[in-house]
């Protein structure tokens, strides 16, 4: 039995399948029948079980508080002692900087927990920030949260009390939207009630909702050793006053009320034994006689012989090595840890292992998709881009030259060879579509590329060195985040290169790649209704966006401090006045664009303006294939070409030149909206809900949820005020705004050419994100850009109109 647990206010039972059912439940009395069935299911097992949930009725909670005050129960005292001694160190992130005082702090506690422990950490957090600390405990018991808040003054000065009355899996996505650096807290040794599988499940769930600058702190009791005898651990669960025994046996009366059975606790005794091999306290109740447990109707529920046992709970103990192993399996790494002087208790700080996560995705692209499905890394599906092998080396070269010190040792690679490889893989090419001979400075293709093995070793060595730097020194500082976002961008490049390879057409990959690290799903298949040629303006499809002054463009100082990094073209921020306009709630679909093609859209130059020569070599989007004008299909990454019956409601993936031509075909002033107009939508949405963009980004089709686009409006990401869908995913959103600097622009020192090489009137801004955009890039200030004629990127558009 451990400190009061977080989830549903009870520790988890050993049986994962059983817990899968329990954890979805609320505390509503309307679920009493389900409670009964779950209890009976546990009692019918070969080794009968009573869930630790039933330890905590009113009497159980009262007894638990008394147990924590006993001489034998050291767990609570040791954790309090450690928090009090190390509060200042714990409150500060390991990469804390002086300017971080301006960053809001959020303390997220899984469960109501011990308010006394929480208040120690809250007081320390208040001392390192100029903002009130947001305290966001998660618990299904509103009463428990309110009692703690009142007792420990969580409504007081310097604290913003923001409780979440629900299960943690339902709350974490909402909490992830809160602006600021988050500390997720799981104290009380409650992790000990979880099996390894369940520990990983919990920690992975938290990790998936963390940014690189968030952290998770877990408190655990340590196993026996020189510092602590097994008898000391066992005594904590067998106190001399008999409170723990009463606590355990009280659960049987709770079960009687919930399931209508007739346990007589006087016929059982409490047993808690420490198993040295499993480093766990195993708690049972043992039958003192032969007996039959019945329900209210006299039906037999359980037959017990003398000495038969019912399992109640396990309380595992963890070493630092065990915690490191669980973290590795959960996508986390340890940054720091603290222990009591006698090593009886341990607090472990984790951060999300974002670098390794990205490495796994890149490895899938190179080693699975390109190597197995496309014929190898020397394939070059798009003439305007280098082969896949270049990008494998380029990602490593960028980390090498931008994120590491020049004297960093790269495994067994000599300094001279490391320098040579960084030059070979330094920079990709992006020639002008209409003037291919015009291209910014880039790495020329060598007579022969380095071998796959050498490129792999270079990439791995760079990653290893950077990971060591992040873990032991800098954390995810500005340079690390620069490199991470750069890799995310190139993962998208590689995906659209692959999707446009004829090796994937006209069939799905002959050698399908292995499972994607993020378990992305196949795009939703659906049946398309007969499409209409024109957009309806009856209010169901088109919405008016009122004009406004003071619309913010770019990243503010607060944005920069919170995120830790933005690109140079996102700053400095400015405010603009934006007139009202009308816009489609949904992007243009493949079916709608098909009407344009069948009406001669690619044969009539009047629709194409300055891009009239585009149609000399194009009869349809590059994302389509066709045998004839009656049989168009849409390319996918893994599922082969899909008919319009399946793909008709997906957003059409086109260049800006094609989007503009479609709008001219529609006439009536139809056009692609501007960057300012995109920001105007969220200007109003944020007035309605401050987390409007984050909500859209978390729900949208991005971050590898699907291996392609899905039907428009199907992700539940419509904005609350205007009901506009797919603004933060399902394809980058074309705007009509040329990619130019904001007033006061300064090129970043580490990567001066990043933006300046592309300013002008040939590249145009895109917003939002695609199915393959990592969530770190899906932010309202990010400005992606491509040439108007570039046909390969996962980009969509929606139609807008002036207000008449």
VOGU-3710 file (C-alpha; in Angstrom, 3 decimals, decimal comma):
1> xxxxxxxxxx> 0,000/0,000/0,000  1,450/3,307/-1,102  0,740/6,960/-0,788  -2,671/8,022/-1,995  -2,605/7,335/-5,744  -3,528/9,635/-8,573  -5,735/7,715/-10,937  -9,352/7,404/-9,929  -7,890/7,838/-6,421  -6,732/4,240/-6,292
11> xxxxxxxxxx> -3,589/2,369/-7,320  -3,731/0,164/-10,350  -4,198/-3,605/-9,996  -1,702/-6,004/-11,495  -3,997/-7,214/-14,246  -3,702/-4,842/-17,198  -6,802/-6,164/-18,978  -8,943/-5,603/-15,918  -7,521/-2,140/-15,452  -8,262/-1,262/-19,060
21> xxxxxxxxxx> -11,924/-1,500/-18,064  -11,659/0,242/-14,723  -9,665/3,238/-15,880  -12,366/4,483/-18,221  -14,840/4,828/-15,389  -15,887/7,932/-13,522  -16,936/8,129/-9,907  -20,611/8,344/-10,825  -22,952/6,198/-8,729  -24,789/5,361/-11,949
31> xxxxxxxxxx> -21,952/2,968/-12,683  -22,643/0,773/-9,635  -23,642/-2,131/-11,876  -20,356/-1,897/-13,741  -18,533/-1,713/-10,408  -20,254/-4,899/-9,320  -19,331/-6,725/-12,519  -15,699/-5,659/-12,257  -15,521/-6,803/-8,643  -17,068/-10,160/-9,468
41> xxxxxxxxxx> -14,754/-10,574/-12,439  -11,759/-10,099/-10,144  -13,070/-12,564/-7,572  -13,576/-15,254/-10,229  -9,914/-15,274/-11,279  -7,710/-18,294/-10,524  -6,032/-16,106/-7,901  -8,919/-13,942/-6,696  -8,304/-10,184/-6,719  -9,866/-7,121/-5,173
51> xxxxxxxxxx> -8,841/-3,954/-6,959  -6,861/-1,455/-4,857  -9,540/1,006/-5,892  -11,740/-0,296/-3,099  -9,184/0,565/-0,425  -10,354/4,173/-0,626  -13,808/4,850/0,736  -14,188/7,546/3,401  -12,907/5,244/6,142  -10,077/3,986/3,950
61> xxxxxxxxxx> -8,896/7,520/3,180  -9,030/8,380/6,871  -7,019/5,289/7,764  -4,460/6,026/5,101  -3,774/9,477/6,504  -3,258/7,865/9,916  -0,872/5,297/8,430  1,375/8,015/7,026  1,915/9,243/10,592  3,027/5,870/11,971
71> xxxxxxxxxx> 6,648/5,317/12,937  7,037/2,442/10,494  5,642/4,155/7,385  8,736/6,058/6,254  7,643/6,724/2,644  5,754/9,979/3,193  8,312/11,359/5,648  11,220/10,616/3,307  9,539/12,252/0,325  8,689/15,348/2,373
81> xxxxxxxxxx> 12,246/15,451/3,682  13,677/15,255/0,160  11,345/17,908/-1,238  12,118/20,280/1,611  15,884/19,834/1,220  15,984/20,108/-2,559  13,005/22,351/-3,375  15,040/25,140/-4,991  17,056/22,739/-7,121  13,950/20,799/-8,144
91> xxxxxxxxxx> 11,932/23,915/-9,024  14,504/25,111/-11,575  14,845/23,246/-14,856  18,313/21,877/-15,440  18,714/24,290/-18,380  17,254/27,251/-16,476  18,308/30,694/-17,741  17,862/34,093/-16,108  15,435/35,278/-18,811  13,249/32,259/-18,055
101> xxxxxxxxxx> 11,740/34,287/-15,213  9,424/35,654/-17,890  8,200/32,175/-18,829  4,935/31,007/-17,174  5,258/27,834/-15,077  2,651/25,106/-14,818  2,692/22,374/-12,185  0,596/19,402/-13,313  -0,002/16,824/-10,586  -1,465/13,436/-11,391
111> xxxxxxxxxx> -3,935/13,019/-8,554  -4,907/15,224/-5,628  -1,774/13,992/-3,901  -0,464/15,332/-0,634  -1,091/19,040/-0,558  1,758/19,445/1,904  4,256/18,092/-0,616  2,780/20,137/-3,446  2,900/23,376/-1,481  6,659/22,961/-0,947
121> xxxxxxxxxx> 7,287/22,793/-4,679  4,784/25,549/-5,487  6,521/27,934/-3,093  9,857/27,207/-4,766  8,407/27,681/-8,258  6,939/31,046/-7,277  10,449/32,261/-6,492  11,781/31,688/-10,010  9,047/33,239/-12,162  7,466/36,643/-12,540
131> xxxxxxxxxx> 4,110/35,016/-13,340  1,633/33,289/-11,043  2,317/29,542/-11,079  -0,550/27,572/-12,576  -1,302/24,532/-10,413  -3,256/21,940/-12,411  -4,022/18,813/-10,362  -5,896/15,973/-12,079  -8,320/13,883/-10,044  -11,814/12,448/-10,438
141> xxxxxxxxxx> -12,731/13,666/-6,951  -13,758/17,307/-6,917  -14,016/17,107/-3,135  -10,411/15,991/-2,730  -9,169/18,810/-4,941  -11,202/21,435/-3,113  -10,136/20,153/0,305  -6,465/20,373/-0,619  -6,911/23,817/-2,163  -8,561/25,129/0,994
151> xxxxxxxxxx> -6,175/23,453/3,431  -3,008/24,567/1,644  -4,237/27,906/0,245  -3,845/27,011/-3,415  -6,073/29,981/-4,203  -3,541/32,305/-2,587  -1,214/34,897/-4,053  1,155/33,700/-6,733  -0,862/30,586/-7,622  -3,497/30,106/-10,287
161> xxxxxxxxxx> -5,518/27,054/-9,208  -6,816/25,255/-12,304  -8,039/21,763/-11,365  -9,071/19,092/-13,874  -11,805/16,790/-12,595  -11,390/13,803/-14,852  -9,063/10,926/-15,650  -5,547/11,827/-16,656  -5,825/10,456/-20,197  -8,736/12,793/-20,851
171> xxxxxxxxxx> -7,023/15,840/-19,349  -3,470/15,710/-20,659  -4,283/16,982/-24,188  -6,090/20,005/-22,739  -3,268/20,712/-20,311  -0,768/20,501/-23,173  -2,410/23,621/-24,634  -1,539/25,776/-21,626  1,245/28,275/-22,431  4,391/27,871/-20,360
181> xxxxxxxxxx> 6,952/25,291/-19,203  5,250/22,370/-17,546  6,339/20,154/-14,686  4,340/16,917/-14,573  4,421/15,551/-11,037  3,727/11,993/-9,885  4,652/11,637/-6,217  3,856/9,293/-3,351  5,600/6,204/-4,789  2,353/5,509/-6,645
191> xxxxxxxxxx> 4,281/4,187/-9,642  4,882/1,100/-7,509  1,317/-0,055/-8,102  1,965/-0,403/-11,840  3,380/-3,337/-13,779  6,268/-2,537/-16,132  3,865/-2,471/-19,053  1,553/-0,114/-17,220  4,441/2,126/-16,126  5,504/2,508/-19,731
201> xxxxxxxxxx> 1,916/3,106/-20,822  1,517/5,891/-18,264  4,887/7,523/-18,852  4,530/7,311/-22,621  1,119/8,967/-22,415  2,619/11,850/-20,473  5,644/12,063/-22,797  3,422/12,307/-25,862  1,851/15,441/-24,399  5,165/17,062/-23,429
211> xxxxxxxxxx> 7,179/19,569/-25,446  10,987/19,303/-25,432  11,040/21,995/-22,717  8,644/20,225/-20,326  9,604/17,623/-17,733  8,206/14,801/-15,621  9,201/14,245/-11,977  8,399/10,899/-10,362  8,897/10,005/-6,704  9,639/6,357/-5,873
221> xxxxxxxxxx> 10,608/4,216/-2,912  13,917/2,426/-3,414  14,492/-1,353/-3,028  16,318/-3,063/-0,211  20,096/-2,862/-0,012  22,868/-1,777/2,310  20,896/1,377/3,037  17,600/-0,346/3,808  16,855/-3,834/5,085  13,934/-5,856/3,692
231> xxxxxxxxxx> 12,487/-5,876/7,213  12,293/-2,061/7,165  10,258/-2,118/3,969  7,993/-4,874/5,216  7,377/-3,112/8,527  6,016/-0,070/6,695  3,109/-2,241/5,549  2,631/-4,006/8,886  2,563/-1,202/11,459  2,407/-2,070/15,147
241> xxxxxxxxxx> -0,896/-0,253/15,621  -2,595/-2,472/13,064  -3,764/0,475/10,975  -2,537/-1,009/7,709  -4,311/-4,272/8,466  -7,525/-2,382/9,198  -7,027/-0,376/6,004  -6,713/-3,527/3,897  -9,636/-5,339/5,535  -11,827/-2,248/5,269
251> xxxxxxxxxx> -11,749/-2,704/1,497  -13,859/-5,852/1,945  -16,691/-3,857/3,488  -16,420/-1,362/0,620  -16,719/-4,286/-1,801  -19,778/-5,566/0,062  -21,550/-2,260/-0,553  -20,517/-2,032/-4,170  -21,153/-5,619/-5,256  -23,781/-6,825/-2,786
261> xxxxxxxxxx> -21,642/-9,635/-1,363  -21,116/-10,755/2,239  -17,428/-10,678/3,125  -16,899/-10,847/6,889  -13,592/-9,113/7,485  -13,231/-10,792/10,877  -12,673/-14,053/9,007  -9,602/-12,718/7,184  -6,214/-11,409/8,091  -3,931/-8,905/6,364
271> xxxxxxxxxx> -0,629/-10,205/4,951  2,057/-7,979/3,396  5,324/-9,648/2,391  8,381/-8,169/0,698  9,609/-10,222/-2,258  13,294/-9,496/-2,750  13,418/-10,879/-6,309  10,612/-8,667/-7,598  11,475/-5,813/-5,197  7,804/-5,591/-4,287
281> xxxxxxxxxx> 5,507/-5,674/-1,304  2,692/-8,098/-2,112  -0,467/-7,530/-0,075  -3,169/-10,179/0,384  -6,031/-11,017/2,701  -5,936/-14,620/3,908  -8,980/-16,681/4,825  -8,950/-17,838/8,467  -11,419/-20,672/7,805  -13,273/-22,517/5,081
291> xxxxxxxxxx> -15,996/-20,194/3,896  -18,318/-19,320/1,001  -18,875/-15,737/-0,134  -22,401/-15,158/-1,477  -24,406/-12,357/-3,036  -27,625/-10,915/-1,611  -29,660/-13,682/-3,248  -27,573/-16,393/-1,644  -25,769/-17,323/-4,848  -22,203/-18,469/-4,368
301> xxxxxxxxxx> -19,605/-15,960/-5,530  -16,397/-17,416/-4,120  -15,492/-20,548/-2,162  -12,398/-20,329/0,030  -10,490/-22,880/2,062  -8,553/-21,941/5,132  -5,311/-20,112/4,163  -6,607/-19,259/0,672  -5,616/-15,724/-0,313  -7,153/-12,800/-2,189
311> xxxxxxxxxx> -4,656/-10,477/-3,857  -5,067/-6,795/-2,942  -2,091/-4,876/-4,371  1,585/-4,731/-5,125  3,932/-1,933/-4,071  7,064/-2,036/-6,198  10,399/-0,416/-5,351  12,639/1,160/-7,976  16,358/1,770/-8,354  17,704/4,568/-10,555
321> xxxxxxxxxx> 18,642/1,963/-13,174  15,095/0,611/-13,221  13,735/4,145/-13,684  16,189/4,789/-16,508  15,039/1,604/-18,251  11,370/2,583/-17,928  12,184/6,028/-19,271  14,009/4,631/-22,284  11,006/2,461/-23,125  8,677/5,454/-22,726
331> xxxxxxxxxx> 10,522/7,968/-24,907  12,062/9,808/-21,945  15,575/10,332/-20,625  16,763/11,225/-17,132  18,174/14,710/-16,719  18,629/14,774/-12,930  17,736/12,838/-9,811  17,700/13,529/-6,107  17,793/11,075/-3,203  17,616/11,272/0,549
341> xxxxxxxxxx> 20,913/11,007/2,411  20,117/7,410/3,313  19,004/6,635/-0,282  15,585/5,519/0,942  13,674/7,721/-1,485  14,300/8,906/-5,016  12,975/11,747/-7,165  13,716/11,358/-10,868  13,417/14,091/-13,492  12,730/13,107/-17,105
351> xxxxxxxxxx> 12,475/15,024/-20,351  11,057/13,852/-23,626  13,672/12,266/-25,857  12,679/14,279/-28,882  15,976/13,760/-30,678  15,660/9,970/-30,568  11,999/10,151/-31,586  12,903/12,117/-34,689  15,777/9,763/-35,379  13,366/6,822/-35,372
361> xxxxxxxxxx> 11,101/8,581/-37,883  14,039/9,479/-40,134  15,323/5,905/-39,934  11,900/4,663/-41,017  11,994/6,985/-44,027  15,520/6,015/-45,089  15,799/2,390/-44,012  12,224/1,248/-44,551  10,469/3,489/-47,063  13,329/4,519/-49,356
371> xxxxxxxxxx> 15,447/1,383/-49,093  12,651/-1,206/-49,223  9,906/0,466/-51,210  11,674/2,872/-53,556  14,756/0,990/-54,655  17,435/2,505/-52,426  18,873/5,753/-51,105  20,348/6,834/-54,439  16,863/7,184/-55,904  16,027/10,763/-56,927
381> xxxxxxxxxx> 12,240/10,912/-57,501  12,250/14,686/-58,035  14,878/16,123/-60,370  14,907/19,389/-58,428  16,102/17,612/-55,283  19,151/15,537/-54,318  18,810/11,740/-53,810  17,659/10,367/-50,478  21,224/9,615/-49,377  22,085/13,307/-49,408
391> xxxxxxxxxx> 19,339/14,075/-46,906  20,476/11,288/-44,602  23,882/12,938/-44,449  22,496/16,466/-44,510  20,462/16,019/-41,326  23,613/14,892/-39,529  25,718/17,664/-41,105  23,278/20,321/-39,945  23,365/19,067/-36,363  27,153/18,837/-36,646
401> xxxxxxxxxx> 27,769/22,373/-37,869  24,931/24,253/-36,158  24,410/22,487/-32,823  27,793/21,085/-31,760  31,095/22,707/-30,863  33,686/22,516/-33,613  35,981/20,338/-31,491  33,311/17,737/-30,665  34,603/14,206/-31,187  32,372/12,120/-33,471
411> xxxxxxxxxx> 32,974/8,510/-32,505  35,669/6,915/-34,670  35,434/9,597/-37,388  38,567/11,733/-37,747  38,188/15,495/-37,507  39,306/15,913/-41,136  36,794/13,368/-42,454  34,045/14,837/-40,311  34,743/18,227/-41,857  34,704/16,745/-45,375
421> xxxxxxxxxx> 31,367/15,056/-44,768  29,857/18,248/-43,359  30,819/20,048/-46,597  29,473/17,298/-48,884  26,159/17,266/-47,054  26,002/20,944/-46,118  23,062/22,289/-48,087  20,390/21,054/-50,472  19,323/22,648/-53,713  16,156/24,565/-54,538
431> xxxxxxxxxx> 16,406/25,814/-58,137  13,937/28,239/-59,657  11,117/26,328/-61,325  11,030/28,600/-64,375  14,837/29,081/-64,463  16,361/25,795/-63,290  19,868/27,101/-63,875  19,224/29,752/-61,211  19,809/28,296/-57,772  21,088/29,539/-54,433
441> xxxxxxxxxx> 24,415/28,282/-53,096  24,224/24,583/-52,304  26,359/21,484/-51,943  27,313/20,237/-55,422  26,769/16,575/-56,087  30,125/14,774/-55,671  31,408/12,353/-58,350  30,185/9,608/-56,036  28,303/9,885/-52,791  29,769/8,499/-49,548
451> xxxxxxxxxx> 28,675/4,936/-48,870  25,498/4,193/-46,969  27,569/2,732/-44,130  29,762/5,807/-43,774  26,793/8,156/-43,997  24,959/6,110/-41,380  27,974/6,139/-39,055  28,359/9,912/-39,490  24,699/10,515/-38,740  24,705/8,195/-35,718
461> xxxxxxxxxx> 27,892/9,718/-34,315  26,545/13,245/-34,587  23,273/12,258/-32,931  25,097/10,526/-30,109  27,248/13,582/-29,432  24,278/15,929/-29,507  22,223/13,663/-27,263  25,062/13,636/-24,728  25,237/17,428/-24,856  21,484/17,795/-24,331
471> xxxxxxxxxx> 21,342/15,334/-21,427  24,437/16,448/-19,536  24,743/20,136/-20,310  22,537/22,391/-22,361  19,171/20,673/-22,411  16,993/21,578/-25,368  18,530/24,995/-25,858  17,997/27,250/-28,838  20,546/25,453/-31,037  19,152/22,001/-30,269
481> xxxxxxxxxx> 15,645/23,201/-31,123  16,971/24,757/-34,342  18,357/21,386/-35,394  15,229/19,504/-34,384  12,930/21,750/-36,407  15,283/21,523/-39,374  15,108/17,714/-39,288  11,304/17,842/-39,061  11,179/20,013/-42,181  13,335/17,603/-44,150
491> xxxxxxxxxx> 11,253/14,639/-43,080  8,409/16,301/-44,963  10,666/16,876/-47,962  11,528/13,188/-48,014  7,893/12,137/-47,734  6,682/14,189/-50,676  9,687/12,982/-52,671  8,649/9,410/-51,922  4,978/10,027/-52,669  5,884/11,376/-56,103
501> xxxxxxxxxx> 8,082/8,425/-56,999  6,803/6,290/-59,851  8,116/3,336/-57,849  4,953/3,718/-55,760  2,744/3,980/-58,830  0,480/2,434/-59,997  0,540/0,131/-56,968  1,189/0,303/-53,273  4,827/-0,499/-52,368  5,796/-4,002/-53,480
511> xxxxxxxxxx> 7,913/-4,228/-50,318  5,907/-2,336/-47,713  7,976/-0,523/-45,085  7,845/-1,662/-41,477  5,571/-0,105/-38,909  6,007/3,649/-38,530  7,329/4,757/-35,107  4,225/6,878/-34,566  1,825/4,177/-35,771  0,235/6,378/-38,405
521> xxxxxxxxxx> -3,018/5,105/-39,859  -4,134/4,740/-43,430  -6,257/7,656/-44,715  -9,972/7,288/-44,175  -11,837/5,767/-47,075  -15,216/7,074/-47,908  -17,782/7,379/-50,677  -18,066/10,690/-52,415  -21,421/12,207/-53,283  -21,850/13,986/-56,569
531> xxxxxxxxxx> -19,801/17,174/-56,392  -21,046/20,629/-57,285  -19,253/22,857/-59,697  -19,415/26,006/-57,616  -19,195/26,793/-53,935  -22,423/27,501/-52,141  -22,701/30,853/-50,419  -25,666/29,925/-48,273  -23,717/30,225/-45,026  -23,057/26,501/-44,639
541> xxxxxxxxxx> -19,792/26,594/-46,598  -18,726/30,236/-46,585  -18,312/32,409/-43,503  -17,659/36,140/-43,170  -14,619/37,125/-41,112  -14,996/40,641/-39,672  -12,099/43,007/-40,208  -9,992/44,065/-37,237  -7,105/46,269/-36,217  -4,209/45,105/-34,094
551> xxxxxxxxxx> -3,899/41,686/-35,742  -0,571/40,230/-34,628  1,795/38,882/-37,255  4,812/36,908/-36,135  6,140/35,712/-32,798  6,033/37,932/-29,732  8,684/37,967/-27,025  6,414/35,760/-24,920  6,151/33,262/-27,786  9,930/33,143/-28,091
561> xxxxxxxxxx> 10,503/32,641/-24,365  7,874/29,916/-24,128  8,990/27,969/-27,203  12,716/28,506/-26,783  13,203/29,029/-30,518  11,598/30,637/-33,565  12,973/31,164/-37,064  14,263/34,582/-38,038  11,409/35,227/-40,492  8,862/34,886/-37,648
571> xxxxxxxxxx> 10,216/37,985/-35,909  9,925/40,772/-34,991  6,174/40,722/-34,516  3,996/43,518/-35,798  0,336/44,446/-35,766  -1,685/45,141/-38,894  -5,192/46,160/-39,867  -6,999/43,512/-41,908  -10,288/44,192/-43,775  -13,190/41,767/-43,552
581> xxxxxxxxxx> -13,443/38,954/-46,095  -15,337/35,742/-46,806  -13,764/32,305/-46,780  -14,741/28,674/-47,258  -14,992/26,665/-44,084  -13,403/23,732/-45,919  -10,474/23,399/-48,317  -11,085/22,633/-51,982  -11,379/18,877/-52,516  -10,177/16,554/-55,254
591> xxxxxxxxxx> -13,760/16,206/-56,508  -14,235/19,955/-56,745  -10,926/20,345/-58,543  -11,924/17,560/-60,929  -14,800/19,764/-62,139  -12,236/22,429/-63,011  -10,178/19,927/-65,027  -13,199/18,528/-66,875  -14,244/22,063/-67,739  -10,935/22,552/-69,540
601> xxxxxxxxxx> -9,082/24,226/-66,687  -5,658/23,067/-67,867  -6,407/23,974/-71,492  -7,448/27,613/-71,073  -4,583/30,045/-70,507  -6,929/32,804/-69,276  -7,199/31,038/-65,918  -3,429/30,977/-65,377  -2,269/34,590/-65,740  1,500/34,909/-65,270
611> xxxxxxxxxx> 1,746/31,143/-64,849  0,262/30,327/-68,275  3,308/28,286/-69,250  2,573/25,930/-66,327  0,029/24,073/-68,445  2,514/23,360/-71,212  3,714/20,399/-69,165  0,762/19,695/-66,881  -2,733/18,318/-67,400  -3,561/17,665/-63,728
621> xxxxxxxxxx> -2,004/18,045/-60,268  1,273/16,216/-59,693  -0,524/14,392/-56,868  -2,789/12,681/-59,442  -2,280/10,040/-62,082  -4,584/9,282/-65,008  -5,107/6,890/-67,860  -7,656/9,180/-69,444  -9,822/12,132/-68,434  -12,449/9,766/-67,017
631> xxxxxxxxxx> -10,073/7,852/-64,761  -8,182/10,091/-62,399  -6,586/8,679/-59,291  -4,847/10,304/-56,320  -1,381/9,269/-55,215  -0,883/8,086/-51,639  2,258/7,269/-49,739  1,527/3,649/-48,803  -1,875/2,614/-50,147  -1,324/3,037/-53,857
641> xxxxxxxxxx> -3,406/5,331/-56,100  -6,965/5,853/-54,913  -10,041/6,470/-57,040  -12,119/9,602/-56,732  -14,751/7,490/-55,045  -12,280/7,132/-52,164  -10,212/10,329/-52,426  -12,812/12,765/-53,712  -13,306/14,480/-50,348  -9,620/14,731/-49,547
651> xxxxxxxxxx> -8,149/18,212/-50,023  -6,579/18,570/-53,439  -2,786/18,848/-53,241  -1,700/21,513/-55,705  0,727/24,348/-56,348  -0,269/27,963/-55,759  -0,359/28,461/-59,529  -3,046/25,767/-59,774  -4,927/27,176/-56,795  -5,013/30,629/-58,385
661> xxxxxxxxxx> -6,223/29,174/-61,690  -9,074/27,384/-59,920  -10,126/30,612/-58,245  -10,140/32,481/-61,574  -12,271/29,704/-63,003  -14,771/30,185/-60,179  -14,797/33,942/-60,933  -16,895/36,313/-58,756  -13,702/37,622/-57,152  -12,656/34,212/-55,797
671> xxxxxxxxxx> -9,032/34,109/-54,646  -6,612/32,447/-52,232  -6,586/34,178/-48,851  -3,568/36,143/-47,664  -1,281/35,498/-44,706  -2,858/38,469/-42,960  -6,327/36,998/-43,466  -5,226/33,641/-42,058  -4,001/35,456/-38,962  -7,240/37,470/-38,798
681> xxxxxxxxxx> -9,212/34,233/-38,371  -7,188/33,289/-35,306  -7,213/36,874/-34,039  -10,956/36,483/-33,549  -10,755/32,841/-32,487  -8,251/33,665/-29,760  -10,545/36,354/-28,402  -13,150/33,604/-28,126  -10,695/30,987/-26,785  -7,041/31,767/-26,008
691> xxxxxxxxxx> -5,977/28,245/-26,977  -7,803/28,198/-30,312  -4,787/27,431/-32,483  -3,326/24,859/-30,094  -6,668/23,074/-29,976  -6,842/23,022/-33,780  -3,261/21,775/-34,004  -3,777/18,945/-31,501  -6,939/17,768/-33,246  -5,855/18,376/-36,837
701> xxxxxxxxxx> -4,363/15,926/-39,335  -0,699/16,514/-38,589  2,101/14,862/-36,605  1,911/11,586/-38,554  -1,605/10,628/-37,442  -2,393/9,451/-40,992  -0,187/8,502/-43,922  -1,878/11,118/-46,063  -4,766/13,521/-46,308  -8,234/12,604/-45,013
711> xxxxxxxxxx> -11,706/13,917/-45,877  -11,935/17,640/-45,254  -13,667/18,579/-42,037  -13,370/15,056/-40,620  -10,830/15,636/-37,825  -13,023/17,542/-35,378  -10,639/20,489/-35,547  -13,136/23,148/-36,664  -12,582/26,462/-34,918  -15,152/27,259/-32,247
721> xxxxxxxxxx> -16,168/30,706/-33,468  -16,333/30,328/-37,249  -16,337/26,541/-37,687  -13,401/26,572/-40,123  -11,682/23,189/-40,488  -8,221/22,005/-41,483  -6,391/25,246/-40,707  -3,615/23,446/-38,804  -3,235/20,229/-40,772  -4,355/18,047/-43,701
731> xxxxxxxxxx> -1,996/19,988/-45,984  -0,103/23,256/-45,761  -2,447/26,190/-46,363  -1,409/28,272/-49,373  -1,658/32,033/-48,993  -1,360/34,679/-51,680  1,329/36,545/-49,702  4,880/36,646/-51,087  7,486/35,453/-48,620  9,108/38,664/-47,417
741> xxxxxxxxxx> 10,611/39,830/-44,119  8,731/41,664/-41,426  10,000/45,210/-40,742  13,104/45,064/-38,569  14,108/41,594/-39,769  17,574/40,331/-38,808  19,000/37,121/-40,200  19,921/34,562/-37,552  23,648/34,294/-36,987  23,707/30,499/-37,032
751> xxxxxxxxxx> 21,936/30,182/-40,401  22,029/33,536/-42,169  20,912/32,232/-45,548  17,838/30,377/-44,243  15,317/33,075/-45,131  17,151/35,776/-47,083  17,864/33,519/-50,076  14,127/33,173/-50,673  12,661/36,620/-50,022  11,047/38,212/-53,053
761> xxxxxxxxxx> 8,051/37,508/-55,229  8,690/33,902/-56,289  8,076/32,165/-52,972  4,773/32,392/-51,122  3,846/31,838/-47,509  2,064/28,691/-46,340  0,549/28,204/-42,894  -0,673/25,356/-40,695  0,837/21,974/-41,517  0,532/18,717/-43,427
771> xxxxxxxxxx> -0,132/15,146/-42,274  3,651/14,822/-41,908  4,370/18,036/-40,011  5,771/17,399/-36,558  3,756/19,120/-33,850  6,709/21,335/-32,884  6,273/23,122/-36,230  2,506/23,485/-36,043  2,316/26,940/-34,510  0,459/30,093/-35,600
781> xxxxxxxxxx> 3,618/32,099/-36,249  5,537/29,594/-38,391  5,927/30,613/-42,041  6,627/27,867/-44,530  7,167/28,883/-48,147  7,469/27,453/-51,640  7,545/28,694/-55,196  4,120/29,231/-56,716  4,837/26,680/-59,438  6,217/23,995/-57,154
791> xxxxxxxxxx> 3,772/21,073/-57,524  5,033/18,443/-55,072  4,613/19,719/-51,527  1,607/18,573/-49,433  -0,243/21,880/-49,852  -3,942/22,669/-50,093  -5,983/25,851/-50,416  -9,405/27,228/-49,688  -11,330/29,884/-51,587  -11,936/33,358/-50,232
801> xxxx> -13,867/36,329/-51,551  -14,065/40,030/-50,864  -17,049/41,234/-48,872  -19,556/42,708/-51,302
//
